[in-house]
Amino acid sequence: MADEIKYEYKVVQTLRGTDGLVISKMQKDGWELVEQLPGRLRTTLNFRRPKRPLP
């Protein structure tokens, strides 16, 4: 059980056309895109990254 990776999640909503900018920015910060849900004006992006171990 100690070997399980725990993730922190973040949901971001973007306007149509700015998805690529947000995705690249988040990936540079270490986030991984899990799901992309397109809408009429907004797209919902779900990201995750491994939690940092506590000292």
mmCIF file of the N, C-alpha and C atoms, coordinates in Angstrom:
data_MODEL
# 
_entry.id   MODEL 
# 
loop_
_atom_site.group_PDB 
_atom_site.id 
_atom_site.type_symbol 
_atom_site.label_atom_id 
_atom_site.label_alt_id 
_atom_site.label_comp_id 
_atom_site.label_asym_id 
_atom_site.label_entity_id 
_atom_site.label_seq_id 
_atom_site.pdbx_PDB_ins_code 
_atom_site.Cartn_x 
_atom_site.Cartn_y 
_atom_site.Cartn_z 
_atom_site.occupancy 
_atom_site.B_iso_or_equiv 
_atom_site.pdbx_formal_charge 
_atom_site.auth_seq_id 
_atom_site.auth_comp_id 
_atom_site.auth_asym_id 
_atom_site.auth_atom_id 
_atom_site.pdbx_PDB_model_num 
ATOM 1   N N  . MET A 1 1  ? 0.812   -1.201 0.000   1.00 0.00 ? 1  MET A N  1 
ATOM 2   C CA . MET A 1 1  ? 0.000   0.000  0.000   1.00 0.00 ? 1  MET A CA 1 
ATOM 3   C C  . MET A 1 1  ? 0.853   1.261  0.000   1.00 0.00 ? 1  MET A C  1 
ATOM 4   N N  . ALA A 1 2  ? 2.082   1.147  0.486   1.00 0.00 ? 2  ALA A N  1 
ATOM 5   C CA . ALA A 1 2  ? 2.950   2.318  0.545   1.00 0.00 ? 2  ALA A CA 1 
ATOM 6   C C  . ALA A 1 2  ? 3.464   2.701  -0.838  1.00 0.00 ? 2  ALA A C  1 
ATOM 7   N N  . ASP A 1 3  ? 3.396   1.748  -1.799  1.00 0.00 ? 3  ASP A N  1 
ATOM 8   C CA . ASP A 1 3  ? 3.903   2.018  -3.139  1.00 0.00 ? 3  ASP A CA 1 
ATOM 9   C C  . ASP A 1 3  ? 2.876   2.687  -4.051  1.00 0.00 ? 3  ASP A C  1 
ATOM 10  N N  . GLU A 1 4  ? 1.668   2.880  -3.562  1.00 0.00 ? 4  GLU A N  1 
ATOM 11  C CA . GLU A 1 4  ? 0.636   3.511  -4.376  1.00 0.00 ? 4  GLU A CA 1 
ATOM 12  C C  . GLU A 1 4  ? 0.975   4.980  -4.594  1.00 0.00 ? 4  GLU A C  1 
ATOM 13  N N  . ILE A 1 5  ? 0.774   5.432  -5.818  1.00 0.00 ? 5  ILE A N  1 
ATOM 14  C CA . ILE A 1 5  ? 1.003   6.839  -6.135  1.00 0.00 ? 5  ILE A CA 1 
ATOM 15  C C  . ILE A 1 5  ? -0.285  7.595  -5.863  1.00 0.00 ? 5  ILE A C  1 
ATOM 16  N N  . LYS A 1 6  ? -0.188  8.645  -5.077  1.00 0.00 ? 6  LYS A N  1 
ATOM 17  C CA . LYS A 1 6  ? -1.345  9.493  -4.794  1.00 0.00 ? 6  LYS A CA 1 
ATOM 18  C C  . LYS A 1 6  ? -1.235  10.739 -5.659  1.00 0.00 ? 6  LYS A C  1 
ATOM 19  N N  . TYR A 1 7  ? -2.355  11.149 -6.200  1.00 0.00 ? 7  TYR A N  1 
ATOM 20  C CA . TYR A 1 7  ? -2.389  12.284 -7.115  1.00 0.00 ? 7  TYR A CA 1 
ATOM 21  C C  . TYR A 1 7  ? -3.165  13.435 -6.509  1.00 0.00 ? 7  TYR A C  1 
ATOM 22  N N  . GLU A 1 8  ? -2.800  14.629 -6.935  1.00 0.00 ? 8  GLU A N  1 
ATOM 23  C CA . GLU A 1 8  ? -3.627  15.802 -6.670  1.00 0.00 ? 8  GLU A CA 1 
ATOM 24  C C  . GLU A 1 8  ? -4.255  16.191 -8.001  1.00 0.00 ? 8  GLU A C  1 
ATOM 25  N N  . TYR A 1 9  ? -5.488  16.644 -7.957  1.00 0.00 ? 9  TYR A N  1 
ATOM 26  C CA . TYR A 1 9  ? -6.255  16.933 -9.164  1.00 0.00 ? 9  TYR A CA 1 
ATOM 27  C C  . TYR A 1 9  ? -6.589  18.409 -9.246  1.00 0.00 ? 9  TYR A C  1 
ATOM 28  N N  . LYS A 1 10 ? -6.729  18.883 -10.478 1.00 0.00 ? 10 LYS A N  1 
ATOM 29  C CA . LYS A 1 10 ? -7.088  20.280 -10.705 1.00 0.00 ? 10 LYS A CA 1 
ATOM 30  C C  . LYS A 1 10 ? -7.988  20.341 -11.930 1.00 0.00 ? 10 LYS A C  1 
ATOM 31  N N  . VAL A 1 11 ? -9.072  21.103 -11.830 1.00 0.00 ? 11 VAL A N  1 
ATOM 32  C CA . VAL A 1 11 ? -10.008 21.293 -12.933 1.00 0.00 ? 11 VAL A CA 1 
ATOM 33  C C  . VAL A 1 11 ? -9.914  22.745 -13.380 1.00 0.00 ? 11 VAL A C  1 
ATOM 34  N N  . VAL A 1 12 ? -9.720  22.932 -14.691 1.00 0.00 ? 12 VAL A N  1 
ATOM 35  C CA . VAL A 1 12 ? -9.574  24.277 -15.251 1.00 0.00 ? 12 VAL A CA 1 
ATOM 36  C C  . VAL A 1 12 ? -10.590 24.443 -16.369 1.00 0.00 ? 12 VAL A C  1 
ATOM 37  N N  . GLN A 1 13 ? -11.263 25.589 -16.389 1.00 0.00 ? 13 GLN A N  1 
ATOM 38  C CA . GLN A 1 13 ? -12.177 25.897 -17.483 1.00 0.00 ? 13 GLN A CA 1 
ATOM 39  C C  . GLN A 1 13 ? -11.541 26.980 -18.346 1.00 0.00 ? 13 GLN A C  1 
ATOM 40  N N  . THR A 1 14 ? -11.538 26.751 -19.666 1.00 0.00 ? 14 THR A N  1 
ATOM 41  C CA . THR A 1 14 ? -10.945 27.702 -20.594 1.00 0.00 ? 14 THR A CA 1 
ATOM 42  C C  . THR A 1 14 ? -11.973 28.118 -21.638 1.00 0.00 ? 14 THR A C  1 
ATOM 43  N N  . LEU A 1 15 ? -11.739 29.254 -22.228 1.00 0.00 ? 15 LEU A N  1 
ATOM 44  C CA . LEU A 1 15 ? -12.579 29.694 -23.334 1.00 0.00 ? 15 LEU A CA 1 
ATOM 45  C C  . LEU A 1 15 ? -12.153 28.970 -24.597 1.00 0.00 ? 15 LEU A C  1 
ATOM 46  N N  . ARG A 1 16 ? -13.069 28.867 -25.525 1.00 0.00 ? 16 ARG A N  1 
ATOM 47  C CA . ARG A 1 16 ? -12.788 28.179 -26.783 1.00 0.00 ? 16 ARG A CA 1 
ATOM 48  C C  . ARG A 1 16 ? -11.598 28.846 -27.483 1.00 0.00 ? 16 ARG A C  1 
ATOM 49  N N  . GLY A 1 17 ? -10.644 28.036 -27.924 1.00 0.00 ? 17 GLY A N  1 
ATOM 50  C CA . GLY A 1 17 ? -9.493  28.554 -28.647 1.00 0.00 ? 17 GLY A CA 1 
ATOM 51  C C  . GLY A 1 17 ? -8.252  28.747 -27.789 1.00 0.00 ? 17 GLY A C  1 
ATOM 52  N N  . THR A 1 18 ? -8.397  28.742 -26.471 1.00 0.00 ? 18 THR A N  1 
ATOM 53  C CA . THR A 1 18 ? -7.230  28.941 -25.605 1.00 0.00 ? 18 THR A CA 1 
ATOM 54  C C  . THR A 1 18 ? -6.805  27.648 -24.930 1.00 0.00 ? 18 THR A C  1 
ATOM 55  N N  . ASP A 1 19 ? -7.354  26.525 -25.381 1.00 0.00 ? 19 ASP A N  1 
ATOM 56  C CA . ASP A 1 19 ? -7.058  25.237 -24.764 1.00 0.00 ? 19 ASP A CA 1 
ATOM 57  C C  . ASP A 1 19 ? -5.567  24.909 -24.849 1.00 0.00 ? 19 ASP A C  1 
ATOM 58  N N  . GLY A 1 20 ? -4.998  25.082 -26.024 1.00 0.00 ? 20 GLY A N  1 
ATOM 59  C CA . GLY A 1 20 ? -3.597  24.719 -26.235 1.00 0.00 ? 20 GLY A CA 1 
ATOM 60  C C  . GLY A 1 20 ? -2.647  25.480 -25.337 1.00 0.00 ? 20 GLY A C  1 
ATOM 61  N N  . LEU A 1 21 ? -2.916  26.757 -25.137 1.00 0.00 ? 21 LEU A N  1 
ATOM 62  C CA . LEU A 1 21 ? -2.057  27.573 -24.274 1.00 0.00 ? 21 LEU A CA 1 
ATOM 63  C C  . LEU A 1 21 ? -2.110  27.092 -22.829 1.00 0.00 ? 21 LEU A C  1 
ATOM 64  N N  . VAL A 1 22 ? -3.302  26.799 -22.357 1.00 0.00 ? 22 VAL A N  1 
ATOM 65  C CA . VAL A 1 22 ? -3.471  26.360 -20.977 1.00 0.00 ? 22 VAL A CA 1 
ATOM 66  C C  . VAL A 1 22 ? -2.851  24.981 -20.777 1.00 0.00 ? 22 VAL A C  1 
ATOM 67  N N  . ILE A 1 23 ? -3.048  24.086 -21.727 1.00 0.00 ? 23 ILE A N  1 
ATOM 68  C CA . ILE A 1 23 ? -2.503  22.736 -21.615 1.00 0.00 ? 23 ILE A CA 1 
ATOM 69  C C  . ILE A 1 23 ? -0.981  22.785 -21.569 1.00 0.00 ? 23 ILE A C  1 
ATOM 70  N N  . SER A 1 24 ? -0.356  23.550 -22.450 1.00 0.00 ? 24 SER A N  1 
ATOM 71  C CA . SER A 1 24 ? 1.107   23.610 -22.461 1.00 0.00 ? 24 SER A CA 1 
ATOM 72  C C  . SER A 1 24 ? 1.649   24.244 -21.185 1.00 0.00 ? 24 SER A C  1 
ATOM 73  N N  . LYS A 1 25 ? 0.973   25.261 -20.664 1.00 0.00 ? 25 LYS A N  1 
ATOM 74  C CA . LYS A 1 25 ? 1.412   25.901 -19.421 1.00 0.00 ? 25 LYS A CA 1 
ATOM 75  C C  . LYS A 1 25 ? 1.338   24.929 -18.246 1.00 0.00 ? 25 LYS A C  1 
ATOM 76  N N  . MET A 1 26 ? 0.232   24.191 -18.167 1.00 0.00 ? 26 MET A N  1 
ATOM 77  C CA . MET A 1 26 ? 0.058   23.251 -17.063 1.00 0.00 ? 26 MET A CA 1 
ATOM 78  C C  . MET A 1 26 ? 1.058   22.092 -17.162 1.00 0.00 ? 26 MET A C  1 
ATOM 79  N N  . GLN A 1 27 ? 1.349   21.630 -18.376 1.00 0.00 ? 27 GLN A N  1 
ATOM 80  C CA . GLN A 1 27 ? 2.300   20.542 -18.542 1.00 0.00 ? 27 GLN A CA 1 
ATOM 81  C C  . GLN A 1 27 ? 3.713   20.981 -18.153 1.00 0.00 ? 27 GLN A C  1 
ATOM 82  N N  . LYS A 1 28 ? 4.047   22.230 -18.385 1.00 0.00 ? 28 LYS A N  1 
ATOM 83  C CA . LYS A 1 28 ? 5.350   22.746 -17.959 1.00 0.00 ? 28 LYS A CA 1 
ATOM 84  C C  . LYS A 1 28 ? 5.463   22.758 -16.441 1.00 0.00 ? 28 LYS A C  1 
ATOM 85  N N  . ASP A 1 29 ? 4.330   22.923 -15.763 1.00 0.00 ? 29 ASP A N  1 
ATOM 86  C CA . ASP A 1 29 ? 4.313   22.931 -14.293 1.00 0.00 ? 29 ASP A CA 1 
ATOM 87  C C  . ASP A 1 29 ? 4.223   21.527 -13.701 1.00 0.00 ? 29 ASP A C  1 
ATOM 88  N N  . GLY A 1 30 ? 4.221   20.492 -14.553 1.00 0.00 ? 30 GLY A N  1 
ATOM 89  C CA . GLY A 1 30 ? 4.221   19.123 -14.065 1.00 0.00 ? 30 GLY A CA 1 
ATOM 90  C C  . GLY A 1 30 ? 2.868   18.446 -14.042 1.00 0.00 ? 30 GLY A C  1 
ATOM 91  N N  . TRP A 1 31 ? 1.842   19.079 -14.582 1.00 0.00 ? 31 TRP A N  1 
ATOM 92  C CA . TRP A 1 31 ? 0.503   18.492 -14.594 1.00 0.00 ? 31 TRP A CA 1 
ATOM 93  C C  . TRP A 1 31 ? 0.338   17.624 -15.837 1.00 0.00 ? 31 TRP A C  1 
ATOM 94  N N  . GLU A 1 32 ? -0.477  16.588 -15.724 1.00 0.00 ? 32 GLU A N  1 
ATOM 95  C CA . GLU A 1 32 ? -0.772  15.681 -16.826 1.00 0.00 ? 32 GLU A CA 1 
ATOM 96  C C  . GLU A 1 32 ? -2.252  15.812 -17.170 1.00 0.00 ? 32 GLU A C  1 
ATOM 97  N N  . LEU A 1 33 ? -2.563  15.998 -18.459 1.00 0.00 ? 33 LEU A N  1 
ATOM 98  C CA . LEU A 1 33 ? -3.956  16.120 -18.891 1.00 0.00 ? 33 LEU A CA 1 
ATOM 99  C C  . LEU A 1 33 ? -4.618  14.751 -18.837 1.00 0.00 ? 33 LEU A C  1 
ATOM 100 N N  . VAL A 1 34 ? -5.722  14.671 -18.094 1.00 0.00 ? 34 VAL A N  1 
ATOM 101 C CA . VAL A 1 34 ? -6.442  13.409 -17.923 1.00 0.00 ? 34 VAL A CA 1 
ATOM 102 C C  . VAL A 1 34 ? -7.673  13.372 -18.820 1.00 0.00 ? 34 VAL A C  1 
ATOM 103 N N  . GLU A 1 35 ? -8.413  14.478 -18.868 1.00 0.00 ? 35 GLU A N  1 
ATOM 104 C CA . GLU A 1 35 ? -9.680  14.492 -19.592 1.00 0.00 ? 35 GLU A CA 1 
ATOM 105 C C  . GLU A 1 35 ? -9.946  15.890 -20.124 1.00 0.00 ? 35 GLU A C  1 
ATOM 106 N N  . GLN A 1 36 ? -10.538 15.947 -21.301 1.00 0.00 ? 36 GLN A N  1 
ATOM 107 C CA . GLN A 1 36 ? -10.908 17.218 -21.925 1.00 0.00 ? 36 GLN A CA 1 
ATOM 108 C C  . GLN A 1 36 ? -12.366 17.125 -22.340 1.00 0.00 ? 36 GLN A C  1 
ATOM 109 N N  . LEU A 1 37 ? -13.206 17.991 -21.745 1.00 0.00 ? 37 LEU A N  1 
ATOM 110 C CA . LEU A 1 37 ? -14.641 17.972 -22.018 1.00 0.00 ? 37 LEU A CA 1 
ATOM 111 C C  . LEU A 1 37 ? -15.039 19.259 -22.744 1.00 0.00 ? 37 LEU A C  1 
ATOM 112 N N  . PRO A 1 38 ? -15.240 19.192 -24.058 1.00 0.00 ? 38 PRO A N  1 
ATOM 113 C CA . PRO A 1 38 ? -15.596 20.398 -24.807 1.00 0.00 ? 38 PRO A CA 1 
ATOM 114 C C  . PRO A 1 38 ? -17.048 20.810 -24.567 1.00 0.00 ? 38 PRO A C  1 
ATOM 115 N N  . GLY A 1 39 ? -17.268 22.113 -24.551 1.00 0.00 ? 39 GLY A N  1 
ATOM 116 C CA . GLY A 1 39 ? -18.611 22.669 -24.446 1.00 0.00 ? 39 GLY A CA 1 
ATOM 117 C C  . GLY A 1 39 ? -18.807 23.673 -25.570 1.00 0.00 ? 39 GLY A C  1 
ATOM 118 N N  . ARG A 1 40 ? -19.868 24.432 -25.508 1.00 0.00 ? 40 ARG A N  1 
ATOM 119 C CA . ARG A 1 40 ? -20.110 25.411 -26.572 1.00 0.00 ? 40 ARG A CA 1 
ATOM 120 C C  . ARG A 1 40 ? -19.119 26.570 -26.520 1.00 0.00 ? 40 ARG A C  1 
ATOM 121 N N  . LEU A 1 41 ? -18.942 27.149 -25.341 1.00 0.00 ? 41 LEU A N  1 
ATOM 122 C CA . LEU A 1 41 ? -18.019 28.272 -25.197 1.00 0.00 ? 41 LEU A CA 1 
ATOM 123 C C  . LEU A 1 41 ? -16.812 27.938 -24.348 1.00 0.00 ? 41 LEU A C  1 
ATOM 124 N N  . ARG A 1 42 ? -16.974 27.025 -23.425 1.00 0.00 ? 42 ARG A N  1 
ATOM 125 C CA . ARG A 1 42 ? -15.904 26.682 -22.500 1.00 0.00 ? 42 ARG A CA 1 
ATOM 126 C C  . ARG A 1 42 ? -15.535 25.220 -22.631 1.00 0.00 ? 42 ARG A C  1 
ATOM 127 N N  . THR A 1 43 ? -14.266 24.955 -22.376 1.00 0.00 ? 43 THR A N  1 
ATOM 128 C CA . THR A 1 43 ? -13.777 23.584 -22.326 1.00 0.00 ? 43 THR A CA 1 
ATOM 129 C C  . THR A 1 43 ? -13.297 23.318 -20.912 1.00 0.00 ? 43 THR A C  1 
ATOM 130 N N  . THR A 1 44 ? -13.672 22.185 -20.358 1.00 0.00 ? 44 THR A N  1 
ATOM 131 C CA . THR A 1 44 ? -13.227 21.799 -19.020 1.00 0.00 ? 44 THR A CA 1 
ATOM 132 C C  . THR A 1 44 ? -12.066 20.826 -19.167 1.00 0.00 ? 44 THR A C  1 
ATOM 133 N N  . LEU A 1 45 ? -10.941 21.166 -18.525 1.00 0.00 ? 45 LEU A N  1 
ATOM 134 C CA . LEU A 1 45 ? -9.741  20.348 -18.582 1.00 0.00 ? 45 LEU A CA 1 
ATOM 135 C C  . LEU A 1 45 ? -9.469  19.786 -17.198 1.00 0.00 ? 45 LEU A C  1 
ATOM 136 N N  . ASN A 1 46 ? -9.264  18.484 -17.105 1.00 0.00 ? 46 ASN A N  1 
ATOM 137 C CA . ASN A 1 46 ? -8.954  17.829 -15.840 1.00 0.00 ? 46 ASN A CA 1 
ATOM 138 C C  . ASN A 1 46 ? -7.482  17.416 -15.865 1.00 0.00 ? 46 ASN A C  1 
ATOM 139 N N  . PHE A 1 47 ? -6.727  17.871 -14.883 1.00 0.00 ? 47 PHE A N  1 
ATOM 140 C CA . PHE A 1 47 ? -5.306  17.575 -14.783 1.00 0.00 ? 47 PHE A CA 1 
ATOM 141 C C  . PHE A 1 47 ? -5.023  16.820 -13.495 1.00 0.00 ? 47 PHE A C  1 
ATOM 142 N N  . ARG A 1 48 ? -3.886  16.109 -13.488 1.00 0.00 ? 48 ARG A N  1 
ATOM 143 C CA . ARG A 1 48 ? -3.420  15.468 -12.263 1.00 0.00 ? 48 ARG A CA 1 
ATOM 144 C C  . ARG A 1 48 ? -1.898  15.481 -12.264 1.00 0.00 ? 48 ARG A C  1 
ATOM 145 N N  . ARG A 1 49 ? -1.334  15.373 -11.051 1.00 0.00 ? 49 ARG A N  1 
ATOM 146 C CA . ARG A 1 49 ? 0.103   15.202 -10.891 1.00 0.00 ? 49 ARG A CA 1 
ATOM 147 C C  . ARG A 1 49 ? 0.356   14.482 -9.576  1.00 0.00 ? 49 ARG A C  1 
ATOM 148 N N  . PRO A 1 50 ? 1.458   13.746 -9.483  1.00 0.00 ? 50 PRO A N  1 
ATOM 149 C CA . PRO A 1 50 ? 1.743   13.024 -8.252  1.00 0.00 ? 50 PRO A CA 1 
ATOM 150 C C  . PRO A 1 50 ? 1.947   13.986 -7.089  1.00 0.00 ? 50 PRO A C  1 
ATOM 151 N N  . LYS A 1 51 ? 1.400   13.609 -5.928  1.00 0.00 ? 51 LYS A N  1 
ATOM 152 C CA . LYS A 1 51 ? 1.589   14.431 -4.744  1.00 0.00 ? 51 LYS A CA 1 
ATOM 153 C C  . LYS A 1 51 ? 3.031   14.357 -4.298  1.00 0.00 ? 51 LYS A C  1 
ATOM 154 N N  . ARG A 1 52 ? 3.547   15.453 -3.813  1.00 0.00 ? 52 ARG A N  1 
ATOM 155 C CA . ARG A 1 52 ? 4.904   15.463 -3.292  1.00 0.00 ? 52 ARG A CA 1 
ATOM 156 C C  . ARG A 1 52 ? 4.911   14.818 -1.911  1.00 0.00 ? 52 ARG A C  1 
ATOM 157 N N  . PRO A 1 53 ? 5.912   14.010 -1.632  1.00 0.00 ? 53 PRO A N  1 
ATOM 158 C CA . PRO A 1 53 ? 5.938   13.351 -0.324  1.00 0.00 ? 53 PRO A CA 1 
ATOM 159 C C  . PRO A 1 53 ? 6.159   14.350 0.806   1.00 0.00 ? 53 PRO A C  1 
ATOM 160 N N  . LEU A 1 54 ? 5.464   14.123 1.903   1.00 0.00 ? 54 LEU A N  1 
ATOM 161 C CA . LEU A 1 54 ? 5.605   14.996 3.060   1.00 0.00 ? 54 LEU A CA 1 
ATOM 162 C C  . LEU A 1 54 ? 6.847   14.580 3.854   1.00 0.00 ? 54 LEU A C  1 
ATOM 163 N N  . PRO A 1 55 ? 7.571   15.537 4.403   1.00 0.00 ? 55 PRO A N  1 
ATOM 164 C CA . PRO A 1 55 ? 8.777   15.186 5.191   1.00 0.00 ? 55 PRO A CA 1 
ATOM 165 C C  . PRO A 1 55 ? 8.441   14.512 6.504   1.00 0.00 ? 55 PRO A C  1 
# 
